[in-house]
Amino acid sequence: MTRTALVVMRIVFLGALVLVIPFPTHAKCKNDCKRVITGEFKTCKKACTKGKAGKSCRAACASDRKANRMACKNATSPTPPSCGQSTTTTLPGSPGTGVVGALTATHGRFNYNVTLGLPGANAACSTNFSGAHACTLAELQAAPASQLAGLRDTGGNSVASFWAIDPNAPALSQCVDDVVTHLNWEYATAHTASRGEQIPLTNATGVLGTLQTGVQCNIAGTNWVGCCR
């Protein structure tokens, strides 16, 4: 057999292997996933403080959108609601301690489990994540990035910010109802000095941003409530 014939046979053999051996393929990020990612981006921006104070928050939202688009593009078969994004702490009773989940975004007047304020948030966290309570700011800041990266709430939405629940902070920075109940996280209007604090989250990396103060409780958008053990 000539050298030329051997070369031809080898080429044919390698060509057959290429046809037989499966190679991983990536599906396109379809329109339904693009709509989900765009919706999450809009929700994220809406939660940011307006004006210059919310610039870093909006930048974090844009960074998340870029990362989510890339994750969707690189996924094998992306479908809503995750669309190829990594997800964490979304199932009731997630094991471990620290941040174990998040409730859906809300204004500064918490209303979970048909109960106002922190009692309602604590009850909802315990219901969805056995034994959990609403995370304080200190607990969120102490959590490793791995617990916050890809975090989704009980509705399957990417978490972009948290209300900064701080039992040691002045009540007027904790959306206190300073007219009727005098309890934190129950303020529903904007005619008094009661305000809230929030902290943005870069969902793709799990990195928290700078604490935002003086946030209107009812008209400055919504933020999430983390659940901790």
C-alpha positions in Angstrom: 0.0 0.0 0.0 1.4 3.4 -1.0 2.1 6.2 1.4 -0.6 8.3 -0.3 -3.2 5.6 0.2 -2.4 5.4 3.9 -2.8 9.2 4.3 -6.1 9.1 2.5 -7.3 6.2 4.8 -6.3 8.1 7.9 -8.2 11.2 6.7 -11.3 9.2 6.0 -11.0 7.5 9.5 -10.7 10.8 11.3 -13.6 12.2 9.4 -15.7 9.3 10.5 -14.8 9.9 14.1 -15.9 13.5 13.9 -19.3 12.4 12.6 -19.6 9.7 15.4 -18.3 11.5 18.4 -20.9 14.0 19.9 -19.7 17.4 20.7 -21.5 19.7 23.2 -23.7 22.3 21.6 -25.1 25.5 23.0 -28.7 26.5 22.4 -29.5 30.1 21.5 -30.8 32.4 24.3 -34.4 32.4 23.1 -36.9 35.3 23.2 -38.7 34.0 26.3 -35.4 34.0 28.3 -34.5 37.4 26.9 -37.8 38.8 28.2 -37.1 37.2 31.6 -33.6 38.8 31.8 -34.9 42.2 30.6 -37.7 42.0 33.2 -35.3 41.3 35.9 -33.1 44.2 34.8 -36.0 46.6 34.9 -37.1 45.3 38.3 -33.5 45.7 39.6 -33.3 49.3 38.3 -36.6 50.2 39.8 -35.4 49.2 43.2 -32.4 51.6 43.0 -32.5 55.0 44.6 -33.1 57.7 42.0 -30.4 60.2 41.0 -26.7 60.1 41.8 -27.2 58.1 45.0 -28.4 55.1 43.0 -25.7 55.2 40.3 -23.7 52.2 41.7 -27.0 50.3 42.1 -27.9 50.8 38.5 -24.4 49.8 37.4 -24.8 46.6 39.4 -28.1 45.9 37.6 -26.4 46.4 34.2 -23.6 44.1 35.3 -26.1 41.4 36.3 -27.9 41.7 33.0 -24.7 41.2 31.1 -23.7 38.2 33.2 -27.2 36.7 32.8 -27.2 37.1 29.1 -23.8 35.4 28.9 -25.0 32.5 31.1 -28.1 32.1 28.9 -26.0 32.1 25.7 -23.6 29.5 27.1 -26.3 27.2 28.5 -27.0 23.9 26.8 -30.8 24.3 26.9 -31.8 27.6 28.7 -35.5 27.8 29.7 -37.3 30.2 32.1 -37.2 31.1 34.9 -33.4 30.3 35.4 -32.4 30.6 31.7 -29.0 29.1 32.3 -28.3 31.2 35.4 -27.0 29.5 38.5 -29.6 29.5 41.3 -29.2 29.2 45.0 -31.3 29.0 48.2 -34.7 28.9 46.4 -36.2 25.7 47.9 -38.0 25.6 51.2 -35.9 24.2 54.0 -32.5 24.8 52.3 -29.8 23.3 54.5 -27.1 25.3 56.3 -26.8 28.6 58.1 -26.4 32.2 57.0 -28.5 33.4 54.1 -30.8 30.6 53.0 -33.2 32.4 50.8 -35.2 35.6 50.2 -38.8 36.8 50.2 -40.2 38.6 47.2 -39.4 42.4 46.8 -41.5 44.8 48.8 -41.9 48.5 49.7 -40.8 49.5 53.2 -44.1 48.5 54.6 -43.7 44.7 54.9 -46.8 42.6 54.5 -46.0 38.9 54.4 -48.2 36.1 55.5 -51.0 38.6 55.9 -49.0 40.2 58.8 -47.4 43.7 58.8 -43.8 44.5 59.6 -41.0 42.3 60.9 -43.3 39.7 62.4 -44.8 39.0 59.0 -41.3 38.8 57.4 -40.0 36.5 60.1 -43.1 34.3 59.7 -42.7 34.1 55.9 -39.0 33.3 56.2 -39.8 30.5 58.7 -42.6 29.2 56.5 -40.5 29.1 53.3 -37.1 28.2 54.9 -37.7 26.1 58.0 -36.5 27.9 61.1 -35.3 31.0 59.2 -35.9 34.7 60.1 -35.5 38.0 58.3 -31.8 38.8 57.8 -30.4 41.8 59.6 -27.9 44.0 57.8 -25.1 42.5 59.9 -26.0 39.0 58.8 -26.1 40.0 55.2 -22.7 41.6 55.4 -21.2 38.6 57.2 -22.5 36.2 54.6 -19.9 34.8 52.1 -20.4 35.8 48.5 -21.2 32.2 47.7 -24.5 32.4 49.6 -25.6 35.5 47.7 -24.4 34.8 44.2 -27.3 33.8 42.0 -29.8 34.3 44.9 -33.4 34.1 43.9 -36.5 34.9 45.9 -39.5 32.6 46.6 -41.0 33.8 43.3 -38.0 32.8 41.3 -36.7 36.4 40.7 -33.1 37.4 40.9 -32.4 39.4 44.1 -30.8 42.8 43.4 -31.0 44.6 46.8 -32.0 44.1 50.4 -33.8 46.3 52.9 -31.2 46.9 55.6 -32.8 45.7 58.7 -30.8 47.0 61.6 -32.2 46.7 65.2 -29.5 49.1 66.4 -30.3 51.9 63.9 -32.5 54.9 64.6 -36.2 54.0 64.1 -36.6 56.8 61.5 -34.1 54.9 59.3 -36.1 51.7 59.6 -39.4 52.7 57.9 -41.0 53.1 61.4 -44.7 53.9 61.5 -44.2 57.0 63.6 -47.8 57.9 63.7 -49.9 54.9 64.7 -48.1 51.6 65.6 -44.5 53.0 66.2 -43.2 49.8 64.9 -40.4 49.4 62.3 -41.0 48.4 58.6 -44.7 49.4 58.8 -44.6 52.9 57.3 -46.9 53.3 54.3 -46.8 57.0 53.3 -44.3 59.8 52.8 -45.5 62.7 54.9 -43.2 62.2 57.9 -39.4 61.9 58.3 -39.5 58.1 58.4 -37.1 56.6 55.8 -35.4 53.3 55.2 -32.0 51.9 54.2 -31.1 49.5 51.5 -28.0 47.7 50.2 -27.6 46.7 46.6 -26.4 43.2 45.5 -24.5 42.3 42.4 -26.3 39.0 41.9 -23.8 37.4 39.6 -20.9 37.7 42.0 -22.7 37.9 45.4 -21.0 41.2 46.3 -22.9 43.7 48.3 -22.7 47.4 47.4 -22.6 50.6 49.6 -25.4 51.1 52.1 -28.0 53.6 50.8 -29.6 55.8 53.4 -32.6 58.1 53.4 -34.6 55.8 51.1 -38.3 56.7 50.7 -40.3 53.7 52.2 -43.2 53.7 49.7 -42.2 55.5 46.5 -38.5 54.8 45.9 -39.0 51.3 44.6 -38.9 47.9 46.2 -36.2 45.8 47.8 -35.9 42.2 49.0 -35.9 40.7 52.5 -33.3 38.1 53.0 -33.9 35.0 55.1 -31.2 33.7 57.5 -30.7 31.0 60.0 
